[in-house]
Amino acid sequence: MNELPQQLVNGLLLGAMYGLVAIGYTMVYGIVQLINFAHGEIFMTGGFGALTVWLWLPSGTTMWLALPLMLAGAIVVATTIAVGAERFAYRPLRGGPRLAPLITAIGLSLALQQAVWAWYPDAKSARTFPEIPGGPFEIGDVTIQTGDVFLLCAAPLSMAFLAYFVMKTRTGRGMQATAQDPDTAKLMGVNTDRIIVLAFALGATFAAVGAVAYGLKYGQIDFKMGFLLGLKAFTAAVLGGIGNIYGAMIGGVVLGIAETLTTAYVADIPGMDKFGSQSWADVWAFVLLILVLLFRPQGLLGERVADRA
């Protein structure tokens, strides 16, 4: 139990990363009722966008100067792909059978993954991601690695920005109106096409922030990293209440803490020693999802129409 504070912090950091990606799922679903299963690969392309910027920078560039440029590169790549996907893959299917955009999203996910594998230099194996110098930092019994500092700062700032944007700006209110009733919003002068594009772009921006945080945390990225993390982020969105932007972050934190604690302590339960290894972490994450769906299908916060964005 002396490790509990450390495990809670580890879970909080992991959950914050899940939450950043989950926001993209819940925003798109809240507005167009689409589960964008390509969002995990958009997260992955953001990581490779950041790595590309790092490789282009002159040798000797400090990480503190490179990090904002890498973040900008990640956001540009991720948002460009997300907006392009909305315009050329999803918009023509809007109003069609509900299954069509879902199948398109799965196909786009596979296409992006294979495109990076085939065309990005040396992407067939994991690529080393640059590290922030210094650290680790000791706070009582808790150790925070240097790579986690970015995530610790980025996650709450991103959530605060999103909350302000959705609740206080005219465009944010337009997103809420479109989520409630797109036809009425269009009659009231809201450009719903622009709102939908903005939802994809914002979701991709937060995914790009998450991708940079992933690279800094684990020290490497690869073309497969978006698949499983995307599934877990979708799980987080469902846990929190799909369509609820605050629920997405809360669901991510709950999932991250649950995954960390089960990995650390399940093996201590008599007869459960085989189920506490890291390889079982993914299993416990989806067990939690099943339990929540059984007892609270709407998620922890439910889907509040006023917050759908």
C-alpha positions as CSV (number, residue, x, y, z in Angstrom):
1,M,0.0,0.0,0.0
2,N,3.0,2.3,0.3
3,E,2.9,2.4,-3.5
4,L,-0.7,3.5,-3.7
5,P,0.0,7.3,-4.1
6,Q,2.5,6.5,-7.0
7,Q,0.0,4.2,-8.6
8,L,-2.8,6.7,-8.4
9,V,-0.6,9.4,-10.0
10,N,0.4,6.9,-12.8
11,G,-3.2,6.1,-13.4
12,L,-4.1,9.8,-13.4
13,L,-1.4,10.5,-16.0
14,L,-2.5,7.6,-18.2
15,G,-6.1,8.5,-17.9
16,A,-5.4,12.1,-18.9
17,M,-3.9,10.9,-22.1
18,Y,-6.9,8.6,-22.8
19,G,-9.1,11.6,-22.0
20,L,-7.4,13.9,-24.5
21,V,-8.0,11.4,-27.3
22,A,-11.5,10.6,-26.0
23,I,-12.6,14.2,-26.5
24,G,-12.3,13.8,-30.2
25,Y,-14.6,10.7,-30.2
26,T,-17.3,12.4,-28.1
27,M,-17.3,15.7,-29.9
28,V,-17.8,14.2,-33.3
29,Y,-20.4,11.8,-32.0
30,G,-22.2,14.6,-30.1
31,I,-22.7,16.6,-33.3
32,V,-23.0,14.1,-36.2
33,Q,-23.7,10.8,-34.3
34,L,-20.7,9.2,-35.9
35,I,-18.2,7.0,-34.1
36,N,-15.0,8.0,-35.9
37,F,-12.9,4.8,-35.6
38,A,-10.1,6.5,-37.6
39,H,-9.5,8.9,-34.7
40,G,-6.9,6.6,-33.2
41,E,-4.9,6.7,-36.4
42,I,-5.3,10.5,-36.5
43,F,-3.7,10.5,-33.1
44,M,-0.9,8.3,-34.5
45,T,-0.2,10.6,-37.5
46,G,0.1,13.5,-35.1
47,G,2.9,11.7,-33.3
48,F,4.7,11.2,-36.6
49,G,4.1,14.9,-37.5
50,A,5.9,15.9,-34.3
51,L,8.7,13.5,-35.0
52,T,9.1,14.8,-38.5
53,V,9.5,18.4,-37.2
54,W,12.2,17.1,-34.7
55,L,14.1,15.4,-37.5
56,W,14.0,18.6,-39.7
57,L,15.4,20.8,-36.9
58,P,19.1,21.6,-36.9
59,S,21.3,19.4,-34.8
60,G,21.8,20.8,-31.4
61,T,18.3,22.4,-31.1
62,T,17.2,22.4,-27.5
63,M,14.1,20.4,-26.6
64,W,12.6,23.5,-25.0
65,L,12.7,25.3,-28.3
66,A,11.8,22.2,-30.3
67,L,8.7,21.2,-28.2
68,P,6.4,24.0,-29.3
69,L,7.4,23.4,-32.9
70,M,6.8,19.7,-32.6
71,L,3.4,20.3,-31.0
72,A,2.5,22.7,-33.9
73,G,3.6,20.1,-36.5
74,A,1.5,17.4,-34.8
75,I,-1.5,19.6,-34.7
76,V,-1.1,20.6,-38.4
77,V,-0.8,17.0,-39.6
78,A,-3.6,15.6,-37.4
79,T,-6.1,18.4,-38.2
80,T,-5.3,18.3,-41.9
81,I,-6.0,14.6,-42.1
82,A,-9.1,14.9,-39.9
83,V,-10.6,17.8,-41.9
84,G,-9.8,16.0,-45.1
85,A,-11.5,12.8,-43.8
86,E,-14.6,14.8,-42.9
87,R,-14.7,16.6,-46.3
88,F,-14.0,13.6,-48.6
89,A,-14.9,10.5,-46.7
90,Y,-17.7,11.3,-44.3
91,R,-19.6,14.3,-45.7
92,P,-20.7,12.5,-48.9
93,L,-22.2,9.8,-46.7
94,R,-24.1,12.2,-44.4
95,G,-27.7,11.3,-44.5
96,G,-27.0,7.8,-45.9
97,P,-27.3,4.5,-44.1
98,R,-25.8,4.6,-40.6
99,L,-23.5,1.7,-41.4
100,A,-21.8,3.4,-44.3
101,P,-19.8,6.0,-42.4
102,L,-18.9,3.4,-39.8
103,I,-17.4,1.1,-42.4
104,T,-15.7,4.1,-44.0
105,A,-14.1,5.0,-40.7
106,I,-12.7,1.5,-40.2
107,G,-11.4,1.5,-43.7
108,L,-9.8,4.9,-43.3
109,S,-8.2,3.7,-40.0
110,L,-6.5,0.8,-41.8
111,A,-5.5,3.0,-44.7
112,L,-3.8,5.6,-42.5
113,Q,-2.0,2.9,-40.6
114,Q,-0.7,1.1,-43.7
115,A,0.2,4.4,-45.4
116,V,2.5,5.3,-42.5
117,W,3.9,1.8,-42.4
118,A,4.7,1.9,-46.1
119,W,5.9,5.4,-46.7
120,Y,7.3,6.9,-43.6
121,P,11.1,6.2,-43.3
122,D,11.9,3.3,-41.0
123,A,8.3,3.2,-39.7
124,K,8.2,-0.6,-39.8
125,S,9.7,-0.6,-36.3
126,A,9.3,1.8,-33.4
127,R,10.9,5.2,-33.9
128,T,12.7,6.9,-31.0
129,F,11.0,10.0,-29.8
130,P,13.1,12.9,-28.2
131,E,13.1,13.3,-24.5
132,I,12.8,16.3,-22.2
133,P,16.0,16.7,-20.3
134,G,16.1,16.7,-16.5
135,G,14.1,15.0,-13.8
136,P,12.7,12.9,-12.5
137,F,10.9,15.0,-9.9
138,E,10.2,13.7,-6.3
139,I,7.1,15.0,-4.5
140,G,6.8,13.1,-1.2
141,D,6.4,9.4,-2.1
142,V,5.5,10.2,-5.7
143,T,8.0,10.3,-8.6
144,I,7.0,12.1,-11.8
145,Q,9.1,11.4,-14.8
146,T,10.2,14.3,-17.0
147,G,8.1,13.1,-19.9
148,D,5.0,13.2,-17.8
149,V,5.4,16.9,-17.0
150,F,4.1,17.9,-20.4
151,L,1.0,15.7,-20.0
152,L,0.5,17.0,-16.5
153,C,0.3,20.6,-17.8
154,A,-1.3,20.0,-21.2
155,A,-4.3,17.9,-20.1
156,P,-5.9,20.5,-17.7
157,L,-5.1,23.4,-19.9
158,S,-6.7,21.7,-22.9
159,M,-9.8,20.8,-20.9
160,A,-10.0,24.4,-19.5
161,F,-9.7,25.8,-23.0
162,L,-12.4,23.5,-24.4
163,A,-14.8,24.3,-21.5
164,Y,-14.4,28.0,-22.1
165,F,-14.7,27.6,-25.9
166,V,-17.9,25.6,-25.8
167,M,-19.6,27.5,-23.0
168,K,-18.5,31.1,-23.6
169,T,-17.9,31.7,-27.3
170,R,-20.4,32.2,-30.1
171,T,-18.9,29.3,-32.1
172,G,-19.1,27.1,-29.0
173,R,-22.8,27.9,-28.6
174,G,-23.3,27.2,-32.3
175,M,-21.7,23.7,-31.6
176,Q,-24.2,23.2,-28.8
177,A,-27.1,24.2,-31.0
178,T,-26.0,21.9,-33.8
179,A,-25.6,19.0,-31.3
180,Q,-29.2,19.6,-30.0
181,D,-31.0,20.0,-33.4
182,P,-28.9,20.6,-36.6
183,D,-31.9,21.4,-38.7
184,T,-33.2,24.1,-36.4
185,A,-29.7,25.4,-36.0
186,K,-29.3,25.7,-39.7
187,L,-32.6,27.7,-39.9
188,M,-31.3,30.0,-37.2
189,G,-28.3,30.9,-39.4
190,V,-25.7,28.5,-37.9
191,N,-23.3,27.1,-40.6
192,T,-23.6,23.5,-39.6
193,D,-21.0,22.3,-42.1
194,R,-18.4,24.7,-40.6
195,I,-19.4,23.5,-37.1
196,I,-18.9,19.9,-38.0
197,V,-15.5,20.6,-39.6
198,L,-14.5,22.5,-36.5
199,A,-15.5,19.6,-34.3
200,F,-13.2,17.3,-36.3
201,A,-10.4,19.9,-36.1
202,L,-10.7,20.4,-32.4
203,G,-10.8,16.6,-31.7
204,A,-7.7,16.2,-33.9
205,T,-5.9,19.0,-32.0
206,F,-6.4,17.3,-28.7
207,A,-5.4,14.0,-30.2
208,A,-2.2,15.6,-31.4
209,V,-1.4,16.9,-28.0
210,G,-2.0,13.4,-26.7
211,A,0.3,12.0,-29.3
212,V,3.2,14.3,-28.3
213,A,2.5,13.4,-24.6
214,Y,2.6,9.7,-25.6
215,G,6.0,10.0,-27.3
216,L,7.4,12.0,-24.4
217,K,6.1,9.5,-21.9
218,Y,7.2,6.2,-23.6
219,G,10.2,7.5,-25.6
220,Q,9.0,6.0,-28.9
221,I,6.1,5.9,-31.3
222,D,5.1,3.4,-34.0
223,F,2.4,3.0,-36.7
224,K,0.3,0.7,-34.6
225,M,0.1,2.9,-31.5
226,G,-3.2,4.5,-32.4
227,F,-5.2,1.2,-32.7
228,L,-5.3,0.1,-29.1
229,L,-5.0,3.5,-27.6
230,G,-7.9,4.6,-29.8
231,L,-10.0,1.7,-28.6
232,K,-9.2,2.7,-25.0
233,A,-10.0,6.3,-25.7
234,F,-13.4,5.2,-27.2
235,T,-13.9,3.1,-24.0
236,A,-13.2,6.2,-21.9
237,A,-15.7,8.2,-23.9
238,V,-18.4,5.5,-23.4
239,L,-17.5,5.3,-19.7
240,G,-18.0,9.0,-19.2
241,G,-21.1,9.2,-21.4
242,I,-20.6,9.4,-25.1
243,G,-21.4,12.9,-26.3
244,N,-20.4,14.5,-23.0
245,I,-17.1,16.4,-23.3
246,Y,-16.5,16.5,-19.6
247,G,-17.4,12.8,-19.3
248,A,-14.7,12.0,-21.8
249,M,-12.0,13.3,-19.6
250,I,-13.5,11.9,-16.4
251,G,-14.0,8.5,-18.2
252,G,-10.3,8.6,-19.2
253,V,-9.1,9.3,-15.7
254,V,-11.3,6.5,-14.3
255,L,-10.1,4.1,-16.9
256,G,-6.4,5.0,-16.4
257,I,-6.6,4.6,-12.6
258,A,-8.6,1.4,-12.8
259,E,-6.1,-0.1,-15.3
260,T,-3.1,0.9,-13.2
261,L,-4.5,-0.3,-9.9
262,T,-5.7,-3.7,-11.2
263,T,-2.3,-4.3,-12.8
264,A,-0.6,-3.4,-9.5
265,Y,-2.8,-5.1,-7.0
266,V,-4.9,-7.9,-8.6
267,A,-1.9,-10.3,-8.4
268,D,-1.9,-9.9,-4.6
269,I,-5.4,-11.5,-4.4
270,P,-5.2,-15.2,-3.6
271,G,-5.6,-17.2,-6.8
272,M,-5.4,-14.2,-9.0
273,D,-1.6,-14.0,-9.4
274,K,-1.8,-14.8,-13.2
275,F,-4.2,-11.9,-13.8
276,G,-2.1,-9.0,-12.5
277,S,0.6,-8.7,-15.2
278,Q,0.8,-5.8,-17.6
279,S,-0.4,-8.0,-20.4
280,W,-3.8,-8.2,-18.5
281,A,-4.1,-4.4,-18.3
282,D,-6.1,-4.2,-21.5
283,V,-8.4,-6.9,-20.4
284,W,-9.3,-5.2,-17.2
285,A,-10.0,-1.9,-19.1
286,F,-12.7,-3.6,-21.1
287,V,-14.0,-5.5,-18.1
288,L,-14.6,-2.1,-16.5
289,L,-16.4,-1.0,-19.7
290,I,-18.7,-4.1,-19.6
291,L,-19.6,-3.5,-16.0
292,V,-20.4,0.2,-16.5
293,L,-22.6,-0.7,-19.6
294,L,-24.4,-3.3,-17.6
295,F,-25.3,-1.1,-14.6
296,R,-25.2,2.4,-16.2
297,P,-25.5,2.2,-20.0
298,Q,-25.5,6.0,-20.4
299,G,-22.1,6.3,-18.8
300,L,-20.9,7.9,-15.6
301,L,-22.2,11.4,-16.4
302,G,-24.7,10.4,-19.1
303,E,-25.2,12.3,-22.3
304,R,-26.2,15.9,-21.4
305,V,-27.6,17.6,-24.4
306,A,-26.4,21.0,-23.3
307,D,-22.8,19.8,-23.3
308,R,-22.8,17.9,-26.5
309,A,-20.1,19.3,-28.7
